Amino acid sequence: MSTVTVVIQNAPYQADNKAWHALRFAGAALTEDMVVRVHLLDDGVEVGRINQQPPAGTVNLEEFITELMKCGFEVRACGMALNDCAIDEAVMIPGIERGSMKARWPGSRTAIR
């Protein structure tokens, strides 16, 4: 089984929709029976917050990422980014793990050293 890791660095609900498109890509990979891992980095950690208030006419990324996680989507939020953005883990979507750039994903062969 193939594995894809998607890094999201952009805050949700921006005009360029990069976070939304990254999640759509990751969701499509799930439909192809791939293992999908998402690493939230920089302002991308905001994608993992609970109680999001999306602008009218946009997809609620909290609901979308929660549904994807129920389908096997693995998500980690960069611990340094959480600290830099002053985000407590208690306000993250349940199931999102605190991670790091050096952490190994379960089943991976290597970690960044």
C-alpha positions as CSV (number, residue, x, y, z in Angstrom):
1,M,0.0,0.0,0.0
2,S,1.3,3.4,-0.9
3,T,1.7,6.3,1.5
4,V,1.3,10.0,0.9
5,T,2.2,12.7,3.4
6,V,0.6,16.1,2.9
7,V,2.0,19.2,4.6
8,I,-0.4,22.1,5.2
9,Q,1.3,25.4,6.1
10,N,-1.5,27.8,5.3
11,A,-4.3,28.9,7.6
12,P,-7.8,27.8,6.7
13,Y,-10.3,30.0,4.9
14,Q,-7.8,32.1,3.0
15,A,-8.6,33.5,-0.5
16,D,-6.2,31.0,-2.1
17,N,-7.9,28.0,-0.5
18,K,-4.6,26.1,-0.2
19,A,-5.6,24.3,3.0
20,W,-8.9,23.2,1.5
21,H,-7.2,22.0,-1.7
22,A,-4.6,20.0,0.3
23,L,-7.4,18.3,2.3
24,R,-9.3,17.5,-1.0
25,F,-6.1,16.0,-2.4
26,A,-5.5,13.9,0.7
27,G,-9.2,12.8,0.7
28,A,-8.8,11.7,-2.9
29,A,-5.7,9.6,-2.0
30,L,-7.8,7.8,0.7
31,T,-10.3,6.8,-2.1
32,E,-7.3,5.2,-3.9
33,D,-6.5,3.0,-0.8
34,M,-3.5,5.0,0.2
35,V,-2.3,5.6,3.7
36,V,-2.7,9.3,4.1
37,R,-0.8,11.4,6.7
38,V,-1.2,15.1,7.2
39,H,1.3,17.3,9.0
40,L,0.0,20.7,10.0
41,L,2.8,23.2,10.1
42,D,3.1,27.0,10.7
43,D,-0.3,28.7,10.3
44,G,-1.6,25.3,9.1
45,V,-2.1,24.2,12.7
46,E,-5.2,26.5,12.6
47,V,-6.8,23.9,10.4
48,G,-6.9,21.5,13.4
49,R,-8.8,23.8,15.8
50,I,-12.2,22.9,17.1
51,N,-15.2,25.3,16.9
52,Q,-14.2,26.8,13.6
53,Q,-16.4,29.6,12.2
54,P,-16.0,29.3,8.5
55,P,-17.0,32.2,6.2
56,A,-20.4,31.8,4.6
57,G,-20.3,29.6,1.5
58,T,-17.2,27.7,2.5
59,V,-16.7,24.1,3.6
60,N,-16.2,23.7,7.3
61,L,-12.7,22.2,7.4
62,E,-13.1,21.0,11.0
63,E,-16.0,18.8,9.9
64,F,-14.2,17.7,6.7
65,I,-10.9,16.7,8.5
66,T,-12.9,15.0,11.2
67,E,-14.7,12.9,8.6
68,L,-11.4,12.1,6.9
69,M,-9.9,11.0,10.2
70,K,-12.8,8.6,10.6
71,C,-11.8,7.0,7.3
72,G,-8.2,6.5,8.5
73,F,-6.6,9.9,7.8
74,E,-3.6,10.4,10.2
75,V,-3.0,14.0,11.4
76,R,-0.2,15.6,13.4
77,A,0.3,19.2,14.3
78,C,3.8,20.6,14.7
79,G,4.5,21.1,18.3
80,M,6.7,24.2,17.6
81,A,3.9,25.7,15.5
82,L,1.4,25.1,18.2
83,N,3.7,26.8,20.7
84,D,4.4,29.7,18.3
85,C,0.7,30.2,17.6
86,A,-0.1,29.9,21.4
87,I,-2.6,27.0,20.7
88,D,-3.3,24.6,23.5
89,E,-3.8,21.0,22.5
90,A,-7.2,21.1,24.3
91,V,-8.5,23.2,21.4
92,M,-7.4,20.8,18.7
93,I,-9.7,18.4,17.0
94,P,-9.7,15.1,19.0
95,G,-7.4,12.6,17.4
96,I,-4.9,15.1,16.1
97,E,-1.5,14.3,17.6
98,R,1.2,16.7,18.6
99,G,4.1,15.9,16.4
100,S,7.5,17.2,15.3
101,M,9.6,17.4,12.1
102,K,11.7,14.6,13.6
103,A,8.9,12.3,14.7
104,R,8.4,8.9,13.0
105,W,5.0,8.0,11.8
106,P,3.9,4.5,12.9
107,G,5.1,2.0,10.3
108,S,7.6,4.3,8.6
109,R,11.1,3.1,8.0
110,T,13.0,6.3,8.7
111,A,12.8,9.5,10.6
112,I,14.3,12.8,9.7
113,R,17.6,13.1,11.5
